[in-house]
Amino acid sequence: MRADRVVRQRFFSALIPAGSRRFLLLALLAVCLVMLGALMTGPLVIPIEGIYRALQHEADPLIQLVVNELRMPRLVLGLMTGASLAVAGFLLQTLTRVSIASPAVMGLSDGAGLCVVLALFLGDRGWAGVTSPSIMAMVAFAGAGLVLLILRGLFRLDPDLEKMVFAGLVIAAVCKASISLLMLISQSDIAAQAQLWLVGSLAQANRQLNHYLLGGFIVLCLLTLSAYRQIALFRISESLMMSLGESAIRQQRFLYVLAAGFTAIAVAGAGQIGFVGLVVPHLVQRLCPRGVPAQLLGNMLCGAALVVLADIGARTLIAPYELPVGIITAFIGVPCFLVLYLKRGKQ
């Protein structure tokens, strides 16, 4: 029987359960396979040798254009989006102890999406600066953060985490109605752009957008991994964690902010892609029941693989037409969630 492994560094130590190592290796292998599939598949099928030559800038100009300018930016954005949504869902389910908590259910995605669509609307009215990738990312974070502040304010009035989660459903409905109103009163091209954010798509991926989002994504990942001890305590018992006093309350707020930040990264880049933050944490919990660092890495890998796989399906199922990624994740996520729900029963 394999023993658990403890990783110790100068500023970091973590327990890696024996079973999680195999799971993480398989998840990493799955990510590598879908990455390769994302670069190979499409209207122009490119063999592995052609991909390698294109990355070395030695291939035909057309193949270099397809790989480096079209498929690679989509791949990077899909990896970031999937990992962000899965970790955000993991943090929200840990903090609220409600199994259906996720960025979409709690309204964080819709709040971020509303602010992004509002920025598009203002950009159409002459405020061109608000549609830059960096501003859009900050606007999305502001929207998710505002929803989070409203939910925490409601929680102070009635300290019931389940009610707070379901209040997020109401806020999400209000945000969706507001987005529909903006689409009705805006021009057709703005409505088309807003529609991409409503259903989720990687079609707008480009190097500039990825450049702005990647820095924030890496910082959020490092901050989340560094807080794994606090996350582990919240997973064991919220009352135990809160008994530690004011520092625990600050840590709780910090983790909520991290969840809002991951949601903003995903929404600013790809729009409202549903079910990833809801299903992936449950799947990882079943495959890797111990070890918060391993669970965080597992959520990143599985979420990234799911979104990239969904993007492959979106580009190939009805080629040459393209489906929104959010539709594919819904078709994948709903059956998975039903299976998990039936297995867990009343839990």
PEGINOR-V76551 format. One record per residue. BURIAL is 1 if it has 16 or more other ideal C-beta (glycine too) atoms within 10 Angstrom, else 0. D_LAST is the distance of its C-alpha to the last C-alpha in whole Angstrom. Layout:
BURIAL D_LAST
BURIAL D_LAST
This chain:
0 30
0 30
0 30
0 28
0 31
0 31
0 33
0 36
0 38
0 40
0 37
0 34
0 32
1 29
1 27
1 27
1 25
0 26
1 24
1 24
1 27
0 27
1 24
1 26
0 29
0 28
1 26
0 30
0 32
1 29
1 30
0 34
0 34
1 33
1 35
0 38
0 37
1 37
1 40
1 42
1 40
1 42
0 45
0 47
0 45
1 46
0 47
0 46
0 49
1 50
1 47
0 48
1 51
1 50
0 48
0 52
0 53
0 56
1 54
0 56
0 55
0 53
1 51
1 51
0 50
1 47
1 45
1 46
0 46
1 44
1 41
1 41
1 40
1 37
1 36
1 36
1 34
1 32
1 31
1 31
1 29
1 26
1 26
1 26
1 23
1 21
1 22
1 21
1 18
1 17
1 19
1 17
1 14
1 15
1 17
1 15
0 11
1 10
1 8
1 11
1 14
1 17
1 21
1 21
1 18
1 20
1 23
1 25
1 26
1 27
1 29
1 30
1 31
1 33
1 35
1 36
1 37
1 39
1 41
1 42
1 43
0 45
1 46
0 48
0 50
0 51
0 49
0 49
0 48
1 45
1 44
0 44
1 41
1 41
1 41
1 39
1 36
1 37
1 37
1 33
1 32
1 34
1 32
1 28
1 29
1 31
1 27
1 26
0 28
1 28
1 24
0 25
0 27
1 25
1 23
0 26
0 27
0 23
0 21
0 18
0 16
0 14
0 17
1 19
1 16
0 17
1 21
1 21
0 21
0 24
1 25
1 25
0 26
0 29
1 30
1 30
0 32
1 34
1 35
0 36
0 38
1 40
1 40
0 42
0 44
1 45
0 47
0 46
0 46
1 43
1 41
0 41
1 40
1 37
0 36
1 35
1 33
1 31
1 30
1 30
1 33
1 35
1 38
1 40
1 39
0 42
0 43
0 44
1 41
1 39
0 41
1 40
1 36
1 37
0 38
1 35
1 33
0 34
0 34
1 31
1 30
0 32
0 31
1 27
1 28
0 30
1 27
1 25
0 25
1 24
1 21
1 20
1 20
1 18
1 15
0 16
0 16
1 18
0 20
0 21
1 22
0 24
0 26
0 28
0 29
0 31
0 31
1 27
0 27
0 29
1 27
1 24
0 26
0 28
1 24
1 24
1 27
1 27
1 24
1 26
1 29
1 27
1 26
1 30
1 31
1 29
1 30
1 34
1 34
1 32
1 31
1 28
1 26
1 22
1 19
1 20
1 19
1 15
1 15
1 17
1 15
1 12
1 15
1 17
1 14
0 14
1 17
1 18
0 16
0 18
1 21
1 21
1 24
1 23
1 20
1 22
1 25
1 22
1 21
1 25
1 26
1 23
1 23
1 27
1 27
1 25
1 27
1 30
1 30
1 29
1 32
1 34
1 33
1 34
1 37
1 38
0 36
0 39
0 41
0 44
0 41
1 38
1 35
1 33
1 30
1 27
1 28
1 27
1 24
1 23
0 24
1 22
1 19
0 18
0 18
1 16
1 13
0 13
0 13
1 10
0 8
0 10
0 9
0 6
0 5
0 4
0 0
